[in-house]
Amino acid sequence: QVQLVESGGGLVQAGGSLRLSCAASGSIFSINAMYWYRQAPGNQRELVASITRSGRTNYADSVKGRFTISRDNFKNTVYLQMNSLKPEDTAVYYCNADVVLYGSNIGNYWGQGTQVTVSS
């Protein structure tokens, strides 16, 4: 019913920047919270950042001061601006959203994931 499509991943050198985007489409009435997760090889998936419908944000300690999450409610899109990237940021990044569907059903949906690789 809902699709989340990501873009912006790629290869970057340490100290560089990337901006990830994730656009939601489908039978969407509105979107509550939106999230960015990441999963590195051999590690569990971890929550990187979250943002409420009103714009309140939270970040993992490892990315505070370097990453910024934002959203455009009219475009149903969430962004993750990543600055001062480190090799340990290398992971597959996933967007996730709590979506209010037409008919007032609520669902949680995942994007397909996008690879971010930071070289040293």
Backbone as a chain_set.jsonl record, in Angstrom:
{"seq": "QVQLVESGGGLVQAGGSLRLSCAASGSIFSINAMYWYRQAPGNQRELVASITRSGRTNYADSVKGRFTISRDNFKNTVYLQMNSLKPEDTAVYYCNADVVLYGSNIGNYWGQGTQVTVSS", "coords": {"N": [[0.82, -1.207, 0.0], [2.003, 1.208, 0.658], [4.935, 2.774, -0.401], [8.371, 3.354, 0.129], [10.923, 5.155, -1.161], [14.309, 5.428, -1.549], [17.161, 7.602, -2.003], [20.428, 8.902, -2.805], [22.574, 7.638, -1.562], [25.967, 6.315, -1.585], [29.491, 6.312, -2.398], [31.929, 7.856, -0.435], [34.655, 9.883, 0.678], [36.321, 9.872, 3.891], [35.358, 12.452, 6.1], [33.797, 13.736, 4.279], [30.528, 14.53, 2.857], [27.11, 13.46, 2.6], [23.762, 13.432, 1.378], [20.85, 11.91, 2.157], [17.706, 10.915, 0.823], [14.253, 10.099, 1.201], [11.306, 9.236, -0.151], [7.896, 8.872, 0.399], [5.102, 7.128, -0.939], [1.765, 6.323, -2.091], [-1.296, 5.118, -0.627], [-1.648, 7.356, 1.268], [-2.655, 9.159, 4.01], [-1.563, 10.782, 6.029], [1.653, 11.241, 7.583], [3.128, 10.187, 10.521], [5.65, 9.839, 12.752], [8.977, 9.72, 11.359], [11.879, 7.877, 10.438], [15.417, 7.155, 10.405], [17.393, 4.35, 10.008], [20.311, 2.25, 10.366], [22.454, -0.405, 9.234], [25.322, -2.102, 9.696], [27.754, -4.439, 8.365], [27.664, -7.482, 10.13], [26.582, -6.304, 12.36], [23.813, -5.283, 14.484], [20.719, -3.812, 13.393], [20.421, -0.366, 13.838], [18.911, 2.506, 15.328], [19.253, 5.629, 13.92], [18.305, 8.294, 13.673], [15.364, 10.222, 14.368], [12.234, 11.815, 13.601], [9.453, 13.735, 14.445], [6.051, 14.447, 13.392], [5.696, 17.139, 13.808], [8.261, 18.05, 13.77], [10.103, 17.55, 15.811], [13.19, 16.24, 16.854], [15.443, 13.429, 17.305], [18.592, 11.876, 18.006], [21.038, 9.309, 17.569], [23.774, 8.897, 19.823], [26.214, 8.589, 18.539], [26.086, 10.04, 16.193], [25.365, 12.614, 16.725], [25.593, 16.083, 16.24], [26.761, 15.784, 13.777], [24.99, 14.647, 11.913], [21.844, 15.507, 10.419], [18.413, 15.293, 10.591], [15.515, 15.857, 8.642], [12.309, 16.918, 7.31], [9.795, 17.063, 4.75], [6.618, 17.718, 4.814], [4.664, 18.132, 2.895], [5.64, 16.857, 0.66], [5.908, 14.324, 1.601], [8.4, 13.34, 2.415], [11.515, 12.407, 3.839], [14.698, 13.444, 5.01], [18.229, 12.921, 5.384], [20.91, 14.585, 6.31], [24.28, 14.127, 6.177], [27.243, 14.87, 7.572], [30.817, 15.316, 7.95], [31.675, 12.63, 7.675], [32.569, 9.35, 8.776], [34.592, 6.358, 8.568], [33.332, 4.385, 10.144], [30.683, 4.992, 9.82], [29.852, 3.616, 7.662], [27.405, 1.661, 6.183], [24.273, 0.019, 5.429], [21.635, 2.122, 4.913], [18.385, 2.69, 6.081], [15.15, 3.994, 5.582], [12.205, 4.636, 7.507], [8.749, 4.716, 8.361], [5.874, 5.822, 10.155], [2.748, 5.513, 9.08], [-0.33, 7.028, 8.416], [-3.03, 5.676, 6.963], [-5.517, 6.025, 4.346], [-8.773, 5.669, 5.571], [-8.056, 5.496, 8.139], [-6.36, 3.575, 9.159], [-3.234, 2.547, 10.547], [0.082, 2.06, 9.648], [3.415, 0.66, 9.65], [6.259, 1.213, 7.721], [9.009, 0.262, 5.62], [11.849, 1.481, 3.825], [13.825, 0.444, 0.948], [16.497, 0.383, 1.479], [19.728, 1.882, 1.283], [23.075, 1.957, 0.218], [25.76, 3.275, 2.032], [29.05, 4.114, 1.86], [32.034, 4.836, 3.402], [35.214, 5.785, 2.854], [38.54, 5.473, 4.148]], "CA": [[0.0, 0.0, 0.0], [2.896, 2.345, 0.776], [6.302, 2.535, -0.828], [9.367, 4.34, 0.502], [11.996, 5.069, -2.137], [15.461, 6.183, -1.085], [18.185, 8.01, -2.945], [21.498, 9.711, -2.243], [23.689, 6.866, -1.054], [27.11, 6.197, -2.459], [30.84, 6.23, -1.853], [32.49, 9.161, -0.098], [35.843, 9.82, 1.524], [36.181, 10.345, 5.264], [35.266, 13.895, 6.191], [32.866, 14.234, 3.292], [29.111, 14.639, 3.181], [26.076, 12.903, 1.748], [22.385, 13.725, 1.767], [19.913, 10.865, 1.799], [16.305, 11.28, 0.714], [13.322, 8.98, 1.141], [9.98, 9.728, -0.47], [6.815, 7.915, 0.578], [3.975, 7.266, -1.86], [0.723, 5.34, -1.922], [-2.561, 5.558, -0.035], [-1.195, 8.045, 2.475], [-3.394, 10.303, 4.515], [-0.537, 11.596, 6.655], [2.745, 10.473, 8.164], [3.515, 10.62, 11.858], [7.095, 9.88, 12.881], [9.824, 9.14, 10.34], [13.11, 7.407, 11.062], [16.526, 6.58, 9.666], [18.149, 3.283, 10.639], [21.424, 1.739, 9.578], [22.944, -1.718, 9.607], [26.647, -2.412, 9.18], [28.0, -5.885, 8.347], [27.913, -8.106, 11.414], [25.96, -5.55, 13.441], [22.364, -5.158, 14.518], [20.18, -2.574, 12.869], [20.321, 0.627, 14.89], [18.22, 3.751, 15.026], [20.173, 6.745, 13.758], [17.627, 9.558, 13.92], [13.923, 10.219, 14.209], [11.615, 13.132, 13.546], [8.004, 13.684, 14.56], [5.316, 15.211, 12.391], [5.891, 18.551, 14.093], [9.647, 18.409, 13.572], [10.973, 17.233, 16.938], [14.2, 15.284, 16.403], [16.327, 12.717, 18.217], [19.734, 11.303, 17.318], [21.965, 8.444, 18.272], [24.937, 9.631, 20.315], [27.325, 8.475, 17.608], [25.942, 10.941, 15.049], [24.992, 13.951, 17.165], [26.494, 17.124, 15.793], [27.214, 15.518, 12.413], [23.85, 14.318, 11.058], [20.625, 16.273, 10.628], [17.219, 14.75, 9.965], [14.5, 16.851, 8.356], [11.218, 16.358, 6.522], [8.893, 17.921, 4.003], [5.332, 17.051, 4.98], [3.897, 18.229, 1.66], [6.195, 15.885, -0.266], [6.03, 13.037, 2.29], [9.804, 12.996, 2.231], [12.434, 12.603, 4.949], [16.071, 13.613, 4.573], [19.298, 12.79, 6.363], [22.141, 15.246, 5.922], [25.375, 13.494, 6.886], [28.485, 15.612, 7.433], [31.985, 14.789, 8.672], [31.487, 11.184, 7.679], [33.647, 8.505, 9.255], [34.469, 4.984, 8.07], [32.382, 3.635, 10.952], [29.335, 5.279, 9.345], [29.555, 2.726, 6.548], [26.282, 0.789, 6.493], [23.061, 0.196, 4.647], [20.734, 3.028, 5.605], [16.985, 2.427, 5.799], [14.146, 4.886, 6.138], [11.055, 3.97, 8.099], [7.724, 5.718, 8.63], [4.562, 5.484, 10.698], [1.885, 6.107, 8.079], [-1.78, 6.979, 8.568], [-3.615, 5.358, 5.671], [-6.932, 6.338, 4.158], [-9.543, 4.745, 6.39], [-7.527, 5.683, 9.497], [-5.439, 2.524, 9.571], [-1.861, 2.979, 10.725], [1.06, 1.04, 9.333], [4.828, 0.992, 9.687], [6.815, 0.801, 6.437], [10.448, 0.372, 5.427], [12.444, 1.642, 2.517], [14.585, -0.699, 0.454], [17.867, 0.508, 1.939], [20.712, 2.436, 0.367], [24.421, 1.74, 0.737], [26.679, 4.379, 2.262], [30.389, 3.616, 2.11], [32.968, 5.913, 3.71], [36.568, 5.282, 2.761], [39.498, 6.142, 5.017]], "C": [[0.856, 1.26, 0.0], [4.291, 1.917, 0.357], [7.181, 3.682, -0.371], [10.565, 4.129, -0.41], [13.122, 5.999, -1.725], [16.377, 6.558, -2.24], [19.277, 8.756, -2.188], [22.671, 8.95, -1.673], [24.827, 6.807, -2.052], [28.401, 6.085, -1.69], [31.381, 7.63, -1.625], [33.72, 8.96, 0.772], [35.543, 10.337, 2.924], [36.253, 11.862, 5.314], [34.282, 14.513, 5.224], [31.431, 14.204, 3.775], [28.259, 13.913, 2.155], [24.724, 13.346, 2.275], [21.474, 12.63, 1.242], [18.499, 11.421, 1.756], [15.469, 10.017, 0.679], [11.927, 9.535, 0.971], [8.952, 8.608, -0.336], [5.691, 8.187, -0.414], [2.982, 6.14, -1.611], [-0.518, 5.946, -1.305], [-2.315, 6.228, 1.314], [-2.125, 9.19, 2.805], [-2.432, 11.292, 5.176], [0.534, 10.659, 7.205], [3.08, 11.053, 9.525], [5.039, 10.675, 11.937], [7.782, 9.24, 11.676], [11.191, 8.898, 10.955], [14.155, 7.058, 10.011], [17.216, 5.544, 10.548], [19.364, 2.967, 9.78], [21.85, 0.38, 10.109], [24.268, -1.969, 8.901], [26.851, -3.923, 9.195], [28.35, -6.429, 9.724], [27.258, -7.422, 12.597], [24.442, -5.624, 13.373], [21.941, -3.844, 13.873], [19.965, -1.589, 14.019], [19.595, 1.872, 14.404], [19.217, 4.895, 15.018], [19.523, 8.061, 14.156], [16.139, 9.383, 13.717], [13.41, 11.644, 14.187], [10.104, 12.963, 13.593], [7.363, 14.519, 13.465], [5.529, 16.71, 12.564], [7.346, 18.995, 14.001], [10.569, 18.179, 14.749], [11.902, 16.085, 16.567], [14.928, 14.629, 17.562], [17.404, 12.029, 17.402], [20.456, 10.302, 18.202], [23.195, 9.251, 18.686], [26.077, 9.649, 19.301], [27.256, 9.454, 16.441], [25.564, 12.356, 15.448], [26.054, 14.963, 16.765], [26.99, 16.951, 14.381], [26.056, 15.295, 11.443], [22.665, 15.203, 11.412], [19.479, 15.611, 9.873], [16.212, 15.878, 9.766], [13.415, 16.207, 7.508], [10.445, 17.451, 5.812], [7.54, 17.226, 4.012], [4.471, 17.112, 3.719], [4.362, 17.218, 0.623], [6.295, 14.484, 0.328], [7.446, 12.479, 2.177], [10.6, 13.299, 3.494], [13.851, 12.629, 4.399], [17.023, 13.317, 5.724], [20.548, 13.424, 5.783], [23.261, 14.703, 6.791], [26.659, 14.244, 6.569], [29.588, 14.951, 8.248], [31.932, 13.278, 8.784], [32.761, 10.455, 8.067], [33.5, 7.11, 8.668], [33.462, 4.146, 8.853], [30.925, 3.97, 10.641], [28.923, 4.381, 8.191], [28.484, 1.716, 6.951], [25.25, 0.902, 5.388], [22.103, 1.033, 5.484], [19.308, 2.801, 5.124], [16.11, 3.543, 6.361], [12.934, 4.085, 6.567], [10.039, 5.043, 8.467], [6.484, 5.092, 9.231], [3.534, 6.245, 9.877], [0.421, 5.934, 8.469], [-2.371, 6.796, 7.178], [-5.031, 5.9, 5.571], [-7.771, 5.254, 4.813], [-9.054, 4.695, 7.823], [-6.745, 4.495, 10.022], [-4.033, 3.096, 9.66], [-0.932, 1.803, 10.443], [2.475, 1.566, 9.441], [5.484, 0.398, 8.448], [8.299, 1.099, 6.376], [10.793, 0.69, 3.988], [13.301, 0.446, 2.168], [16.024, -0.716, 0.951], [18.773, 1.073, 0.866], [22.092, 2.356, 1.013], [25.171, 3.056, 0.862], [28.03, 3.782, 2.629], [31.333, 4.798, 2.279], [34.366, 5.326, 3.737], [37.503, 6.111, 3.633], [40.686, 6.662, 4.233]], "O": [[0.475, 2.269, -0.593], [4.762, 0.838, 0.716], [6.792, 4.846, -0.466], [11.154, 3.048, -0.428], [12.923, 7.204, -1.57], [16.373, 5.929, -3.298], [19.066, 9.191, -1.057], [23.682, 9.561, -1.327], [24.678, 7.195, -3.211], [28.411, 5.802, -0.492], [31.303, 8.487, -2.505], [33.813, 7.982, 1.514], [34.628, 11.137, 3.12], [37.093, 12.48, 4.66], [33.963, 15.696, 5.338], [31.148, 13.899, 4.933], [28.641, 13.771, 0.994], [24.562, 13.604, 3.468], [21.343, 12.444, 0.033], [18.138, 12.29, 2.55], [15.918, 8.983, 0.186], [11.419, 10.23, 1.851], [9.126, 7.526, -0.896], [5.369, 9.341, -0.696], [3.317, 5.128, -0.996], [-0.767, 7.144, -1.44], [-2.725, 5.723, 2.359], [-2.355, 10.08, 1.986], [-2.485, 12.493, 4.911], [0.341, 9.446, 7.281], [3.29, 12.258, 9.667], [5.657, 11.487, 11.248], [7.236, 8.332, 11.049], [11.615, 9.609, 11.866], [13.823, 6.711, 8.877], [17.576, 5.827, 11.691], [19.438, 3.362, 8.616], [21.636, 0.056, 11.277], [24.332, -2.04, 7.674], [26.189, -4.622, 9.962], [29.228, -5.898, 10.404], [27.363, -7.904, 13.724], [23.865, -5.979, 12.345], [22.714, -2.887, 13.819], [19.394, -1.945, 15.05], [19.659, 2.236, 13.229], [19.939, 5.107, 15.992], [20.114, 8.854, 14.89], [15.703, 8.499, 12.98], [14.059, 12.563, 14.686], [9.542, 12.145, 12.866], [8.046, 15.209, 12.709], [5.54, 17.46, 11.588], [7.64, 20.183, 14.136], [11.731, 18.583, 14.693], [11.456, 15.072, 16.027], [15.022, 15.189, 18.654], [17.177, 11.642, 16.255], [20.481, 10.435, 19.425], [23.606, 10.174, 17.983], [26.822, 10.626, 19.22], [28.261, 9.678, 15.767], [25.453, 13.223, 14.582], [27.251, 14.731, 16.928], [27.586, 17.873, 13.824], [26.127, 15.705, 10.284], [22.501, 15.602, 12.565], [19.563, 15.395, 8.664], [16.073, 16.752, 10.622], [13.577, 15.081, 7.037], [10.447, 18.61, 6.225], [7.34, 16.249, 3.291], [3.636, 16.234, 3.5], [3.569, 16.769, -0.204], [6.718, 13.552, -0.356], [7.649, 11.301, 1.882], [10.386, 14.324, 4.141], [14.168, 11.925, 3.44], [16.661, 13.449, 6.893], [21.172, 12.872, 4.876], [23.2, 14.807, 8.016], [27.111, 14.252, 5.424], [29.321, 14.13, 9.126], [32.123, 12.717, 9.863], [33.87, 10.874, 7.737], [32.393, 6.711, 8.306], [32.804, 3.281, 8.275], [30.022, 3.303, 11.144], [27.761, 4.387, 7.787], [28.637, 1.003, 7.943], [25.341, 1.771, 4.521], [21.8, 0.69, 6.626], [19.048, 2.729, 3.923], [16.313, 3.984, 7.492], [12.673, 2.996, 6.054], [10.416, 6.153, 8.844], [6.091, 3.982, 8.872], [3.449, 7.47, 9.958], [-0.016, 4.835, 8.81], [-2.226, 7.663, 6.316], [-5.667, 6.198, 6.582], [-7.512, 4.064, 4.634], [-9.58, 3.934, 8.634], [-6.489, 4.414, 11.223], [-3.686, 4.024, 8.929], [-1.14, 0.696, 10.939], [2.71, 2.77, 9.338], [5.296, -0.781, 8.15], [8.788, 2.049, 6.987], [10.131, 0.236, 3.055], [13.486, -0.458, 2.983], [16.698, -1.74, 0.848], [18.608, 0.78, -0.319], [22.256, 2.647, 2.198], [25.215, 3.852, -0.076], [28.14, 3.031, 3.598], [31.423, 5.66, 1.404], [34.664, 4.46, 4.56], [37.283, 7.306, 3.832], [41.596, 7.256, 4.812]]}, "num_chains": 1, "name": "protein.A"}
